[in-house]
Amino acid sequence: MKAHWAAPIALVTAIAVATAIYGMPVDQAILSAAEGATFGLFPIMWIVVAAIWVYNLTVESGHFAVLRRSIVSVSEDHRVQAVIIAFCFGALMEALAGFGAPAAITAVLLVAIGFKPVKAVALGVLGNTAAVPFGAIGIPITTLSEVTGLDKGQLGAMVGRQTPLLGVIVPFILVAMVDGRRGIRQAWRVAAVGGLAFALAQFMCSNHISVELTDIVASISSIVAIVALLRVWKPGEPLAAERARRVDPFKDSPLDVLRAYAPYLVIVAVFSVAQLPAVKRELAGSPWTAMFQWPGLDIRSPDGDPLGSVTFQFNWLAAAGTLMLISGVATIAAVGLGPVRALRVARETLVQLRPAIVVVTAVLALAYVVNQSGQTLTLGLWAAGAGAFFAFLAPAIGWLGVAVTGSDTASNALFGGVQVAAANDTGISPTLLAAANASGGVLGKMISVQHLAIAAAAVGIAGQEGALFRKVVGWSIALLVVVCALVYLQSTSALEWMVVR
């Protein structure tokens, strides 16, 4: 069943369970769903629409093709190209768009330079891992913070102490998928430099700068590091294309290349200014931010205290979507588009995202109902029966959530509350387990049927999702075990110094 049908049905089911089993008044269940749906529209889909609009502007202007040629021209070696396109460029696309777009875009690029379609998709979905928790300008972390009541900065920092390990490992896997052991022997430097640069930048940005900028900074840092390496070193015995076909021989001028990168530079600049302490304080105050209790909604904890989730924050100017919109307006001039064409692209973007808008609003509405009715608490208390070992299982819950829904955002909305409830009952850090949900979830994306279907359709091999699944499921499970082990160690004295306090 298509997600835009399944999600509303699941929402109706959640309301039925809340009212019939948990005794939640019907009006409160409906108001709870309304608050969740509104949060799904703002700030969640507000960010997604603005981000994909910026990406579509670059495609409309032709500068995305320039950016593609710029990245591909860095090296003729397929092993290097796999790391740059599937990992680095895929992370940049994840930073701005997410929701299935990165793997599809990178798979198309890889096919265009000579990779076979099945391998191109496998590389694309596997490369789209470490960046996912911070994708679409930090949407999964923002959602996780909202449904759990935990601080967004602390959650982002905690995820930034888990997923960088994946950032180091994944480039080596990509090289091995392209050329096996010989590839590792001859091109390990590219994987090491690109992965380490990404991991360090992801950690530093998520912990000390901005959750929203994390993937942009990490992906650009990785690309720059690889380009710098290739100026002083080249892989031995460059691997020839599997099929002799180049993107095109056109030579772009330095000005065109600069304009192609301009939108991303503008985004970094705008978000960086918004993070300056003085600017941040100003944006957090009136009239730019309003906080109010959702009208008519009165949900209380067993102790009689109002739930924090019934308070809605409308920070219209400081919202990442608004900052992205400002960046997009500046991008219009940078890429040479007129206002009329930009508005047409905006309308087409809304049409393109209609199914996603339905899914996200329904899933967030569902998340609010299950959280505020007590269903999440039931699941959390049940899961806490595993005791201290639950820390090992926590990433697997996020992994399952993304494998089913295709979205780390949806998985965080559905299971973030479960993780916190289990954490409170077992004495494990709620921030650690909530972050584990996001970090484990990224590894479920490569086996998500929706994700595989989007990427397969993009390169013309729709119907071969089963073959693609078999190519990546082993890597998905192996990396999940690594993350599970890391989170478990972080819950013990061995690595508890890594946990954000």
C-alpha positions, 0 to 999 in steps of 0.5 A: 500500500502506498504510504500516503494511504497507509499513514492516514489509516494508521492515524485512524487506528491510533485514534480508535485505540486511544479512545476505545482502549486508553479512555482518551476523550474523542475531542482530546484525541482529535485535538492531539492529532491536529497539533501533530499534523500542524507540527508536520506542516510547520516546521517539518514540511516547511523545511522540506518544501523550501529545501527541495525548492532550492535544489529544483532551482539549481536544476531549472537553471542548469547549474546542477549539471555544472555541479555534477560535472565539477564533481565527476571531473575530480577523478577518472577512477571509478573507486574515487568517483563512487566515494565522491558521488555516492558518499560526499555528494549524496550527503550534500543532497541529504542535507538539503533534500532527503526523503529518497532524493539523494540515492536516486540522484547519485544513482543516476550520476553513477549510471551516467559515468559508466556504472551498471544500474544495479551496482549504481543503486546499491552504491547510492543507497549504501552511501546514503547512511551517515548523513541521514540523521541530520538530513533535510536541514536537521529534520529527523533531530528536530522531530525527535526533540519535539516528540520526546521533549529533549533538547534538540542541541543535546540530541544532535550532539549525541547523534554526532558522537555515534554516526561519525563512526559510520562516516569512517567505515562507509567509504571503505565499503563503497570502494570494496563494492566497486573493486574488492580487495584490490580497490582497498589496497590501491584506493584506501587513502581516498576512503580514509581521507574522505571518511575522516574529514566527514566524521570530524566535521560532522562531530564538530558541527553537531556538537559545537555549531549547528544541527541544521548545518551539520551535513552541509559542512561535513559533505563539503569538508569531505569533498574538499579533503579528497580534492586536496588529496588528489592534487598530491596523490593518484590511485595506482592502476586507475579503474576504467569505466564499466561502460565507456560513457562520459557525462559530457565533454563540456568545459564549464567556466570558473564563473559557472562552477562558482555559481553552481556552488553558490546556493550551498555557500549562501545556505551555509552563510545564512544559517551561520549568521542565524546561529550567532548568539546575538542573532539567535537571542533576537530571533527567539524573542517576540514578535518572531517567536510565539509559544502557546498551549494548543487550544482545547487540549488538556493532557496531563501526566499521572502526577497531574502536570500538563504535558510539555508537548501540548505547548506549540512553538511558532518560531516563524522567522528562526525556523530552518524552513524560513532560513532556507526560503531566504537562502532560496531567494538569494539563490534566484539571483545567484543562478540567474533565474527570474522571479516568474520561473522561480515561482513556477518551480515553487508551484511544481515543488509543491505538486511534487511533494503532495504525497510526502506532505500527506504522509508526514502530517499523518505520521506526526499526527499519529505520533502525537496521539500515541504519545499523549494517550499513553500508548508510547508509555506502554510500549516503552515499559514493555521494552524496558523488560530487557533491562540494561541490555535494552541499550543494545537493542535501541538502535535496532528499533530505529532500524526497524522503523526506517526499514518500514517507513523509509524515513528516519523522521517518521521512525523518530516520531513513532519510536522516539517516545518509546525509547525515552519511556524505556530509558526512564524505566531502566535508568539509562540516559534518555538522550542516549537512547533517543539518539540511538533511535536516529543513529540505528535508523539510518541503516534501515534506509538502505533496505527500505522498499520505498527507498529502493523503489525510488532509486531503481525507478530513477535508473530504469530498473523498476522491479529489481528491488529484490536483487538490490535488497540482497546486495545491501541487506548484509551490510545493513545488518553488519553496520547495525551490529556495530552501532548497537555495540557502540550504544551499549558501550556508551551506556556502560562505564566503558564509554559513558564519557561520550554521553551528552549530559 
